C-alpha cells in the first residue's frame, strides 16, 4: 500500500511538483562575470558583489557585512537571497531598487562612496549603488538617484541647483543652512 499525505497525495507526486517548480526558474550559469566593491555606511563596513549574466543583466546580489555573526550580517544575507531570487523569477531591478531605496535603520550616515554621500541604511546604499551601476539614466531620474557629476550637470542646466534634486535622506539627516539676507 502506498504512503499518503493528509491531502491524498503520495510522496512521489509531491517530489514531481517540487521538481516542476524548480525547473521553471532558469538556473544561473556556473561562471558569471562579477564585481565586488567595499563600502562603509556610518559605522558598518561591508562588501557588495554583483554577478552579471552574459547579456550584462544583474543575476545575483550578495552583501557581506564585516562583523560576521551579527544580526545585521544575518539580515543582509537574507536580503541578498531575496534580491537574487526576485531577479531569478523575473522581477525587474527597478522594482527591487525602488522598494529598498529610502529604508532607514542603523547603521546609517556618511558613506565612503563619492556618488552616494549619505545613506539611511545598508539596504538604501545597496539599492542606490545598484541603480547607479545598472539602471539607465531616465529610470534613475524617476527614482531621484543621480551621480555627483549628473547632479552638478543638472544644476547648471536647470539653474536651480540642488534645490530640486536634494536627496531626501540627506536632507533629513542634515541641519538646515541659515543664511543672512542681503542688504543693499
MOTA-V526882 format. One record per residue. N is the residue number from 1. RES is the residue in one letter. PHI is phi in whole degrees, 0 to 359 (none if undefined). D_FIRST is the distance of its C-alpha to the first C-alpha in Angstrom with 2 decimals. Layout:
n=N res=RES phi=PHI d_first=D_FIRST
n=N res=RES phi=PHI d_first=D_FIRST
This chain:
n=1 res=X phi=none d_first=0.00
n=2 res=X phi=281 d_first=3.82
n=3 res=X phi=287 d_first=6.62
n=4 res=X phi=234 d_first=9.15
n=5 res=X phi=275 d_first=12.86
n=6 res=X phi=300 d_first=15.27
n=7 res=X phi=269 d_first=16.35
n=8 res=X phi=90 d_first=13.09
n=9 res=X phi=270 d_first=13.01
n=10 res=X phi=262 d_first=10.74
n=11 res=X phi=303 d_first=12.70
n=12 res=X phi=296 d_first=13.58
n=13 res=X phi=295 d_first=15.21
n=14 res=X phi=299 d_first=17.04
n=15 res=X phi=293 d_first=18.39
n=16 res=X phi=296 d_first=19.59
n=17 res=X phi=296 d_first=21.45
n=18 res=X phi=297 d_first=23.05
n=19 res=X phi=294 d_first=24.12
n=20 res=X phi=295 d_first=25.63
n=21 res=X phi=295 d_first=27.56
n=22 res=X phi=296 d_first=28.89
n=23 res=X phi=287 d_first=30.06
n=24 res=X phi=290 d_first=32.07
n=25 res=X phi=268 d_first=34.37
n=26 res=X phi=296 d_first=36.70
n=27 res=X phi=284 d_first=36.71
n=28 res=X phi=290 d_first=40.16
n=29 res=X phi=297 d_first=42.14
n=30 res=X phi=293 d_first=42.03
n=31 res=X phi=234 d_first=45.78
n=32 res=X phi=226 d_first=47.71
n=33 res=X phi=283 d_first=51.31
n=34 res=X phi=217 d_first=51.74
n=35 res=X phi=231 d_first=54.54
n=36 res=X phi=236 d_first=54.75
n=37 res=X phi=230 d_first=57.36
n=38 res=X phi=271 d_first=58.33
n=39 res=X phi=209 d_first=59.37
n=40 res=X phi=231 d_first=60.60
n=41 res=X phi=230 d_first=60.28
n=42 res=X phi=59 d_first=62.41
n=43 res=X phi=267 d_first=61.54
n=44 res=X phi=268 d_first=58.17
n=45 res=X phi=242 d_first=57.95
n=46 res=X phi=204 d_first=55.10
n=47 res=X phi=226 d_first=54.10
n=48 res=X phi=248 d_first=52.82
n=49 res=X phi=246 d_first=51.07
n=50 res=X phi=237 d_first=50.45
n=51 res=X phi=259 d_first=48.66
n=52 res=X phi=245 d_first=49.47
n=53 res=X phi=287 d_first=47.80
n=54 res=X phi=301 d_first=49.86
n=55 res=X phi=278 d_first=51.17
n=56 res=X phi=93 d_first=52.54
n=57 res=X phi=272 d_first=50.17
n=58 res=X phi=291 d_first=48.88
n=59 res=X phi=249 d_first=45.35
n=60 res=X phi=217 d_first=44.96
n=61 res=X phi=231 d_first=46.94
n=62 res=X phi=228 d_first=46.97
n=63 res=X phi=245 d_first=49.17
n=64 res=X phi=240 d_first=49.75
n=65 res=X phi=267 d_first=51.98
n=66 res=X phi=293 d_first=54.23
n=67 res=X phi=274 d_first=53.31
n=68 res=X phi=290 d_first=49.84
n=69 res=X phi=90 d_first=47.83
n=70 res=X phi=281 d_first=49.64
n=71 res=X phi=299 d_first=48.08
n=72 res=X phi=298 d_first=49.75
n=73 res=X phi=297 d_first=48.27
n=74 res=X phi=295 d_first=44.73
n=75 res=X phi=294 d_first=45.49
n=76 res=X phi=290 d_first=46.94
n=77 res=X phi=297 d_first=43.84
n=78 res=X phi=295 d_first=41.75
n=79 res=X phi=300 d_first=44.44
n=80 res=X phi=300 d_first=44.37
n=81 res=X phi=297 d_first=40.62
n=82 res=X phi=296 d_first=40.88
n=83 res=X phi=297 d_first=43.77
n=84 res=X phi=298 d_first=42.11
n=85 res=X phi=298 d_first=38.85
n=86 res=X phi=300 d_first=40.99
n=87 res=X phi=297 d_first=42.93
n=88 res=X phi=294 d_first=39.82
n=89 res=X phi=267 d_first=38.58
n=90 res=X phi=92 d_first=41.98
n=91 res=X phi=288 d_first=43.85
n=92 res=X phi=296 d_first=47.54
n=93 res=X phi=302 d_first=49.42
n=94 res=X phi=302 d_first=52.02
n=95 res=X phi=293 d_first=49.56
n=96 res=X phi=298 d_first=48.38
n=97 res=X phi=299 d_first=52.00
n=98 res=X phi=296 d_first=53.17
n=99 res=X phi=288 d_first=50.52
n=100 res=X phi=262 d_first=51.57
n=101 res=X phi=292 d_first=55.32
n=102 res=X phi=98 d_first=57.14
n=103 res=X phi=292 d_first=54.64
n=104 res=X phi=229 d_first=56.57
n=105 res=X phi=192 d_first=55.71
n=106 res=X phi=283 d_first=57.05
n=107 res=X phi=285 d_first=57.96
n=108 res=X phi=216 d_first=60.19
n=109 res=X phi=128 d_first=63.71
n=110 res=X phi=294 d_first=65.64
n=111 res=X phi=243 d_first=63.94
n=112 res=X phi=263 d_first=65.28
n=113 res=X phi=263 d_first=64.58
n=114 res=X phi=294 d_first=67.80
n=115 res=X phi=271 d_first=66.04
n=116 res=X phi=233 d_first=64.17
n=117 res=X phi=290 d_first=66.66
n=118 res=X phi=224 d_first=64.57
n=119 res=X phi=222 d_first=60.93
n=120 res=X phi=282 d_first=59.40
n=121 res=X phi=189 d_first=56.38
n=122 res=X phi=294 d_first=54.62
n=123 res=X phi=298 d_first=52.38
n=124 res=X phi=299 d_first=55.58
n=125 res=X phi=299 d_first=57.08
n=126 res=X phi=298 d_first=54.03
n=127 res=X phi=300 d_first=53.86
n=128 res=X phi=295 d_first=57.59
n=129 res=X phi=294 d_first=57.48
n=130 res=X phi=299 d_first=54.61
n=131 res=X phi=297 d_first=56.60
n=132 res=X phi=297 d_first=59.80
n=133 res=X phi=274 d_first=58.21
n=134 res=X phi=228 d_first=55.82
n=135 res=X phi=248 d_first=56.84
n=136 res=X phi=290 d_first=59.79
n=137 res=X phi=305 d_first=62.98
n=138 res=X phi=297 d_first=62.68
n=139 res=X phi=286 d_first=59.26
n=140 res=X phi=294 d_first=60.60
n=141 res=X phi=299 d_first=63.64
n=142 res=X phi=296 d_first=61.36
n=143 res=X phi=268 d_first=59.65
n=144 res=X phi=61 d_first=63.08
n=145 res=X phi=236 d_first=62.23
n=146 res=X phi=231 d_first=65.14
n=147 res=X phi=287 d_first=66.49
n=148 res=X phi=299 d_first=69.79
n=149 res=X phi=295 d_first=71.55
n=150 res=X phi=295 d_first=70.12
n=151 res=X phi=295 d_first=71.19
n=152 res=X phi=296 d_first=74.71
n=153 res=X phi=296 d_first=74.90
n=154 res=X phi=298 d_first=73.72
n=155 res=X phi=298 d_first=76.46
n=156 res=X phi=289 d_first=79.17
n=157 res=X phi=288 d_first=77.91
n=158 res=X phi=279 d_first=77.40
n=159 res=X phi=75 d_first=80.38
n=160 res=X phi=249 d_first=78.51
n=161 res=X phi=69 d_first=77.09
n=162 res=X phi=279 d_first=74.10
n=163 res=X phi=301 d_first=74.79
n=164 res=X phi=273 d_first=72.22
n=165 res=X phi=260 d_first=69.83
n=166 res=X phi=298 d_first=69.71
n=167 res=X phi=288 d_first=66.33
n=168 res=X phi=298 d_first=65.20
n=169 res=X phi=295 d_first=63.63
n=170 res=X phi=297 d_first=66.84
n=171 res=X phi=296 d_first=68.92
n=172 res=X phi=289 d_first=67.17
n=173 res=X phi=264 d_first=67.48
n=174 res=X phi=247 d_first=71.16
n=175 res=X phi=280 d_first=74.28
n=176 res=X phi=292 d_first=76.33
n=177 res=X phi=269 d_first=79.35
n=178 res=X phi=255 d_first=82.57
n=179 res=X phi=240 d_first=85.50
n=180 res=X phi=269 d_first=89.08
n=181 res=X phi=294 d_first=90.53
n=182 res=X phi=283 d_first=93.11
n=183 res=X phi=251 d_first=96.70
n=184 res=X phi=138 d_first=99.24
